[in-house]
């Protein structure tokens, strides 16, 4: 077994690699992603990463014209 180096610097959020942190952030919903902006500068920078938001934008705010017509209430459908 490898010996544990007790003299090394403590593990901090800033010392963690970016890719695993972005992967972890990808599992959060948009509310939690927004809250990560307030935790630290590093998380704020990472949580502003465009690919993280793309999924949320498509899911919650951007719907296709086809989806809009499918969700139209029955009372608003023209009876021609």
C-alpha positions, 0 to 999 in steps of 0.5 A: 500500500502507498503511504499517505502523505500527511505533510501535503496541503489540505484538500480544498474545492479549489484544488479539485479538478474541473472535469469531475466538478462539472460532472457533479454539477450536471446532476443538479437541477437549475435551482441548485445550480443557481445556489452553487453560484453563491457558495464560492467563486470557483463554483460560481464560475463552473456553474455558469458553464453553458453546457450545464444550462443547455439541458435546463433551458430545453427542458423548462423554457424552450419548447418547440412549436409542435409542443406548444400546439399539443399543450393548447387547451381545448377551449382555444382550438378553433372549431372550423 
